[in-house]
Amino acid sequence: MATVLQANPRDDLRGSATRKIRKEGYVPAILYGNKIESQPVAVMSVDLLKTVREVGKNGLFSLDVKGKKKHQVMIHDIQIDPLKNEYTHIDFFEVDMTSEIDANVPVRLTGEAPGEKEGGMVSHLSYEVGVRCLPADIPEEITVDVSSLNIGDSIQVADIRSQVSVDITSEDEETIVTVQPQAAEQENGQAPDEQAEEAEEDEEGKSEEE
């Protein structure tokens, strides 16, 4: 059964009205698409959180606007209050199930890199990869196996292209993950700022001698 999120039309767009619906447990939102006019709506915060957990960031679901109609949508943008960790605004995009769209898909690393056991550090550089496909074919995530990476090795977009069933729009040269050597131990146990200070003193001494 498809996930359905209930929404109420929002007619009063004044700041005071927006603050009021937030206090009542709703999140202000906008519904838009290529074939519909933009519609301000509001959804229950609890229901929205449940929907996001069920379908994921790129998931499809039905937005049932009370008194109007259902729309097949995906979340295009989420604004979050960093202090309260609460949703403050949502953009719902109505999708055409027969037309390809662009989306960003999360990248998850799997496996254990041999280079990490040798003292290297796994550096995850790209957390999302761009794809273009039909809305129903958008992957929930792309997994990248690092179990073959030694120190100095890396995986780029070109290396995973054949493993993904949809068209990747990110550049081939974009690095997803690399194993870097750990920084060399500080000379004589000194911190970087101490070394810099010592180097400056040496330079000053040389200048005075000259």
C-alpha atoms as a printed R data frame, in Angstrom:
    type eleno elety resid chain resno       x      y       z
1   ATOM     1    CA   MET     A     1   0.000  0.000   0.000
2   ATOM     2    CA   ALA     A     2   1.406  3.402  -1.030
3   ATOM     3    CA   THR     A     3   2.337  5.859   1.713
4   ATOM     4    CA   VAL     A     4  -0.143  8.731   2.014
5   ATOM     5    CA   LEU     A     5   0.548 12.024   3.792
6   ATOM     6    CA   GLN     A     6  -2.411 14.252   4.645
7   ATOM     7    CA   ALA     A     7  -2.129 17.989   3.947
8   ATOM     8    CA   ASN     A     8  -4.338 20.999   4.607
9   ATOM     9    CA   PRO     A     9  -4.612 23.960   2.211
10  ATOM    10    CA   ARG     A    10  -2.963 27.093   3.638
11  ATOM    11    CA   ASP     A    11  -4.646 30.359   2.687
12  ATOM    12    CA   ASP     A    12  -3.241 32.801   5.243
13  ATOM    13    CA   LEU     A    13   0.451 33.270   4.402
14  ATOM    14    CA   ARG     A    14   1.219 35.969   6.956
15  ATOM    15    CA   GLY     A    15   4.093 35.352   9.344
16  ATOM    16    CA   SER     A    16   1.761 35.324  12.342
17  ATOM    17    CA   ALA     A    17  -0.354 32.592  10.746
18  ATOM    18    CA   THR     A    18   2.745 30.549   9.910
19  ATOM    19    CA   ARG     A    19   3.982 30.773  13.507
20  ATOM    20    CA   LYS     A    20   0.541 29.730  14.734
21  ATOM    21    CA   ILE     A    21   0.381 26.544  12.670
22  ATOM    22    CA   ARG     A    22   3.904 25.623  13.783
23  ATOM    23    CA   LYS     A    23   2.807 25.936  17.421
24  ATOM    24    CA   GLU     A    24  -0.110 23.636  16.619
25  ATOM    25    CA   GLY     A    25   2.293 20.928  15.416
26  ATOM    26    CA   TYR     A    26   2.127 21.580  11.687
27  ATOM    27    CA   VAL     A    27   4.888 22.280   9.180
28  ATOM    28    CA   PRO     A    28   4.235 24.895   6.465
29  ATOM    29    CA   ALA     A    29   4.959 23.617   2.971
30  ATOM    30    CA   ILE     A    30   4.564 24.317  -0.722
31  ATOM    31    CA   LEU     A    31   3.316 21.898  -3.375
32  ATOM    32    CA   TYR     A    32   4.437 22.592  -6.934
33  ATOM    33    CA   GLY     A    33   5.158 20.848 -10.225
34  ATOM    34    CA   ASN     A    34   5.493 21.298 -13.949
35  ATOM    35    CA   LYS     A    35   1.782 20.778 -14.565
36  ATOM    36    CA   ILE     A    36   0.191 22.400 -11.499
37  ATOM    37    CA   GLU     A    37   0.128 25.823  -9.879
38  ATOM    38    CA   SER     A    38   2.021 26.224  -6.611
39  ATOM    39    CA   GLN     A    39  -0.163 25.513  -3.585
40  ATOM    40    CA   PRO     A    40   0.709 26.465   0.016
41  ATOM    41    CA   VAL     A    41  -0.164 23.595   2.360
42  ATOM    42    CA   ALA     A    42   0.574 22.400   5.881
43  ATOM    43    CA   VAL     A    43   1.266 18.881   7.167
44  ATOM    44    CA   MET     A    44   1.429 17.419  10.656
45  ATOM    45    CA   SER     A    45   5.032 17.336  11.870
46  ATOM    46    CA   VAL     A    46   4.633 13.852  13.365
47  ATOM    47    CA   ASP     A    47   3.135 12.444  10.156
48  ATOM    48    CA   LEU     A    48   5.844 14.082   8.058
49  ATOM    49    CA   LEU     A    49   8.611 12.571  10.168
50  ATOM    50    CA   LYS     A    50   6.992  9.137   9.866
51  ATOM    51    CA   THR     A    51   6.711  9.512   6.079
52  ATOM    52    CA   VAL     A    52  10.358 10.553   5.679
53  ATOM    53    CA   ARG     A    53  11.439  7.532   7.726
54  ATOM    54    CA   GLU     A    54   9.282  5.208   5.612
55  ATOM    55    CA   VAL     A    55  10.148  6.366   2.097
56  ATOM    56    CA   GLY     A    56  13.547  8.028   2.547
57  ATOM    57    CA   LYS     A    57  14.817 11.276   1.066
58  ATOM    58    CA   ASN     A    58  14.077 10.353  -2.554
59  ATOM    59    CA   GLY     A    59  11.002  8.228  -1.947
60  ATOM    60    CA   LEU     A    60   7.658  8.690  -3.672
61  ATOM    61    CA   PHE     A    61   4.373  9.041  -1.796
62  ATOM    62    CA   SER     A    62   0.896 10.495  -2.138
63  ATOM    63    CA   LEU     A    63   0.162 13.944  -0.761
64  ATOM    64    CA   ASP     A    64  -3.582 14.089  -0.095
65  ATOM    65    CA   VAL     A    65  -4.622 17.752  -0.041
66  ATOM    66    CA   LYS     A    66  -7.857 17.958   1.926
67  ATOM    67    CA   GLY     A    67 -10.846 18.932  -0.201
68  ATOM    68    CA   LYS     A    68  -8.845 18.784  -3.424
69  ATOM    69    CA   LYS     A    69  -6.891 15.795  -4.767
70  ATOM    70    CA   LYS     A    70  -3.972 13.452  -4.269
71  ATOM    71    CA   HIS     A    71  -0.605 14.209  -5.817
72  ATOM    72    CA   GLN     A    72   2.271 11.792  -6.394
73  ATOM    73    CA   VAL     A    73   5.189 13.695  -4.903
74  ATOM    74    CA   MET     A    74   8.708 13.549  -3.570
75  ATOM    75    CA   ILE     A    75  10.442 15.896  -1.142
76  ATOM    76    CA   HIS     A    76  12.526 18.421  -3.043
77  ATOM    77    CA   ASP     A    77  13.813 20.454  -0.095
78  ATOM    78    CA   ILE     A    78  13.634 20.347   3.697
79  ATOM    79    CA   GLN     A    79  14.462 23.268   5.974
80  ATOM    80    CA   ILE     A    80  15.388 22.383   9.558
81  ATOM    81    CA   ASP     A    81  15.857 24.544  12.635
82  ATOM    82    CA   PRO     A    82  19.432 23.613  13.703
83  ATOM    83    CA   LEU     A    83  18.795 24.524  17.335
84  ATOM    84    CA   LYS     A    84  15.488 22.723  17.825
85  ATOM    85    CA   ASN     A    85  16.190 20.046  15.171
86  ATOM    86    CA   GLU     A    86  12.657 20.528  13.858
87  ATOM    87    CA   TYR     A    87  11.276 20.848  10.314
88  ATOM    88    CA   THR     A    88  10.429 24.472   9.497
89  ATOM    89    CA   HIS     A    89   9.420 24.234   5.815
90  ATOM    90    CA   ILE     A    90   9.037 21.567   3.123
91  ATOM    91    CA   ASP     A    91   8.944 21.687  -0.676
92  ATOM    92    CA   PHE     A    92   6.827 18.924  -2.252
93  ATOM    93    CA   PHE     A    93   7.399 18.345  -5.964
94  ATOM    94    CA   GLU     A    94   4.681 16.627  -8.005
95  ATOM    95    CA   VAL     A    95   6.387 14.153 -10.312
96  ATOM    96    CA   ASP     A    96   5.478 12.927 -13.758
97  ATOM    97    CA   MET     A    97   5.965  9.179 -13.477
98  ATOM    98    CA   THR     A    98   6.634  8.921 -17.232
99  ATOM    99    CA   SER     A    99   9.439 11.514 -17.384
100 ATOM   100    CA   GLU     A   100  13.011 11.202 -16.145
101 ATOM   101    CA   ILE     A   101  14.149 13.557 -13.387
102 ATOM   102    CA   ASP     A   102  17.436 14.438 -11.708
103 ATOM   103    CA   ALA     A   103  18.016 13.422  -8.105
104 ATOM   104    CA   ASN     A   104  20.854 13.124  -5.603
105 ATOM   105    CA   VAL     A   105  21.277  9.672  -4.074
106 ATOM   106    CA   PRO     A   106  23.098  9.074  -0.767
107 ATOM   107    CA   VAL     A   107  26.327  7.041  -0.873
108 ATOM   108    CA   ARG     A   108  26.953  4.454   1.858
109 ATOM   109    CA   LEU     A   109  30.348  2.824   2.335
110 ATOM   110    CA   THR     A   110  30.572 -0.892   3.083
111 ATOM   111    CA   GLY     A   111  33.423 -3.233   3.962
112 ATOM   112    CA   GLU     A   112  36.725 -2.567   5.705
113 ATOM   113    CA   ALA     A   113  39.671 -1.118   3.809
114 ATOM   114    CA   PRO     A   114  42.997 -3.016   4.218
115 ATOM   115    CA   GLY     A   115  44.715  0.364   4.121
116 ATOM   116    CA   GLU     A   116  42.959  1.344   7.332
117 ATOM   117    CA   LYS     A   117  44.499 -1.652   9.118
118 ATOM   118    CA   GLU     A   118  47.891 -0.479   7.860
119 ATOM   119    CA   GLY     A   119  47.433  2.867   9.570
120 ATOM   120    CA   GLY     A   120  45.645  4.749   6.793
121 ATOM   121    CA   MET     A   121  42.476  6.811   7.146
122 ATOM   122    CA   VAL     A   122  39.331  6.265   5.086
123 ATOM   123    CA   SER     A   123  38.158  9.648   3.817
124 ATOM   124    CA   HIS     A   124  34.562  9.747   2.529
125 ATOM   125    CA   LEU     A   125  34.539 12.727   0.149
126 ATOM   126    CA   SER     A   126  31.271 12.499  -1.810
127 ATOM   127    CA   TYR     A   127  28.184 11.697   0.247
128 ATOM   128    CA   GLU     A   128  25.782 11.950  -2.704
129 ATOM   129    CA   VAL     A   129  25.853 11.006  -6.386
130 ATOM   130    CA   GLY     A   130  23.652 12.635  -9.015
131 ATOM   131    CA   VAL     A   131  21.404 10.383 -11.126
132 ATOM   132    CA   ARG     A   132  18.810 10.797 -13.877
133 ATOM   133    CA   CYS     A   133  15.999  8.276 -14.254
134 ATOM   134    CA   LEU     A   134  12.263  7.706 -13.924
135 ATOM   135    CA   PRO     A   135  10.951  8.664 -10.470
136 ATOM   136    CA   ALA     A   136  10.081  5.066  -9.608
137 ATOM   137    CA   ASP     A   137  13.637  3.927 -10.388
138 ATOM   138    CA   ILE     A   138  15.522  6.327  -8.088
139 ATOM   139    CA   PRO     A   139  17.739  4.198  -5.791
140 ATOM   140    CA   GLU     A   140  17.298  4.672  -2.052
141 ATOM   141    CA   GLU     A   141  21.100  4.625  -1.726
142 ATOM   142    CA   ILE     A   142  24.258  3.602  -3.566
143 ATOM   143    CA   THR     A   143  26.640  1.288  -1.732
144 ATOM   144    CA   VAL     A   144  30.374  1.487  -2.374
145 ATOM   145    CA   ASP     A   145  32.617 -1.374  -1.201
146 ATOM   146    CA   VAL     A   146  35.977 -0.193   0.188
147 ATOM   147    CA   SER     A   147  37.338 -3.666   1.035
148 ATOM   148    CA   SER     A   148  39.934 -3.498  -1.775
149 ATOM   149    CA   LEU     A   149  41.429 -0.125  -0.921
150 ATOM   150    CA   ASN     A   150  45.013  0.153   0.272
151 ATOM   151    CA   ILE     A   151  46.757  3.351   1.344
152 ATOM   152    CA   GLY     A   152  46.719  5.769  -1.580
153 ATOM   153    CA   ASP     A   153  43.838  4.030  -3.370
154 ATOM   154    CA   SER     A   154  40.547  5.720  -4.177
155 ATOM   155    CA   ILE     A   155  37.182  5.082  -5.825
156 ATOM   156    CA   GLN     A   156  35.802  7.566  -8.327
157 ATOM   157    CA   VAL     A   157  32.404  7.875  -9.972
158 ATOM   158    CA   ALA     A   158  33.774  6.160 -13.092
159 ATOM   159    CA   ASP     A   159  34.507  3.059 -10.994
160 ATOM   160    CA   ILE     A   160  30.889  2.580  -9.881
161 ATOM   161    CA   ARG     A   161  29.061  3.514 -13.096
162 ATOM   162    CA   SER     A   162  28.639 -0.082 -14.243
163 ATOM   163    CA   GLN     A   163  27.367 -1.147 -10.803
164 ATOM   164    CA   VAL     A   164  24.434  1.288 -10.766
165 ATOM   165    CA   SER     A   165  21.307  0.494 -12.777
166 ATOM   166    CA   VAL     A   166  20.445  4.126 -13.544
167 ATOM   167    CA   ASP     A   167  22.265  6.924 -15.379
168 ATOM   168    CA   ILE     A   168  24.795  8.746 -13.177
169 ATOM   169    CA   THR     A   169  25.136 12.469 -13.903
170 ATOM   170    CA   SER     A   170  28.102 13.169 -11.619
171 ATOM   171    CA   GLU     A   171  31.500 13.604 -13.301
172 ATOM   172    CA   ASP     A   172  33.662 10.492 -13.734
173 ATOM   173    CA   GLU     A   173  36.614 12.199 -12.022
174 ATOM   174    CA   GLU     A   174  34.678 12.938  -8.838
175 ATOM   175    CA   THR     A   175  36.282 11.033  -5.964
176 ATOM   176    CA   ILE     A   176  33.886  9.228  -3.656
177 ATOM   177    CA   VAL     A   177  36.306  7.754  -1.136
178 ATOM   178    CA   THR     A   178  40.062  7.515  -0.669
179 ATOM   179    CA   VAL     A   179  42.462  6.009   1.875
180 ATOM   180    CA   GLN     A   180  44.996  8.566   2.999
181 ATOM   181    CA   PRO     A   181  48.184  8.006   5.012
182 ATOM   182    CA   GLN     A   182  47.954  9.287   8.560
183 ATOM   183    CA   ALA     A   183  49.738 12.580   9.158
184 ATOM   184    CA   ALA     A   184  53.338 12.072  10.238
185 ATOM   185    CA   GLU     A   185  53.966 12.294  13.944
186 ATOM   186    CA   GLN     A   186  54.896 15.754  15.083
187 ATOM   187    CA   GLU     A   187  58.639 16.262  15.370
188 ATOM   188    CA   ASN     A   188  59.840 15.837  18.971
189 ATOM   189    CA   GLY     A   189  56.235 15.612  20.122
190 ATOM   190    CA   GLN     A   190  55.645 19.301  19.441
191 ATOM   191    CA   ALA     A   191  52.253 20.637  18.454
192 ATOM   192    CA   PRO     A   192  51.912 22.338  15.041
193 ATOM   193    CA   ASP     A   193  51.627 25.831  16.557
194 ATOM   194    CA   GLU     A   194  54.792 25.277  18.592
195 ATOM   195    CA   GLN     A   195  56.658 24.210  15.459
196 ATOM   196    CA   ALA     A   196  55.410 27.241  13.561
197 ATOM   197    CA   GLU     A   197  56.472 29.547  16.384
198 ATOM   198    CA   GLU     A   198  59.916 27.949  16.478
199 ATOM   199    CA   ALA     A   199  60.271 28.338  12.702
200 ATOM   200    CA   GLU     A   200  59.378 32.027  12.941
201 ATOM   201    CA   GLU     A   201  62.035 32.538  15.622
202 ATOM   202    CA   ASP     A   202  64.624 30.851  13.402
203 ATOM   203    CA   GLU     A   203  63.693 33.130  10.497
204 ATOM   204    CA   GLU     A   204  63.958 36.222  12.709
205 ATOM   205    CA   GLY     A   205  67.340 35.079  13.927
206 ATOM   206    CA   LYS     A   206  68.588 34.644  10.377
207 ATOM   207    CA   SER     A   207  67.323 38.091   9.412
208 ATOM   208    CA   GLU     A   208  69.159 39.750  12.323
209 ATOM   209    CA   GLU     A   209  72.382 37.955  11.425
210 ATOM   210    CA   GLU     A   210  72.100 39.235   7.873
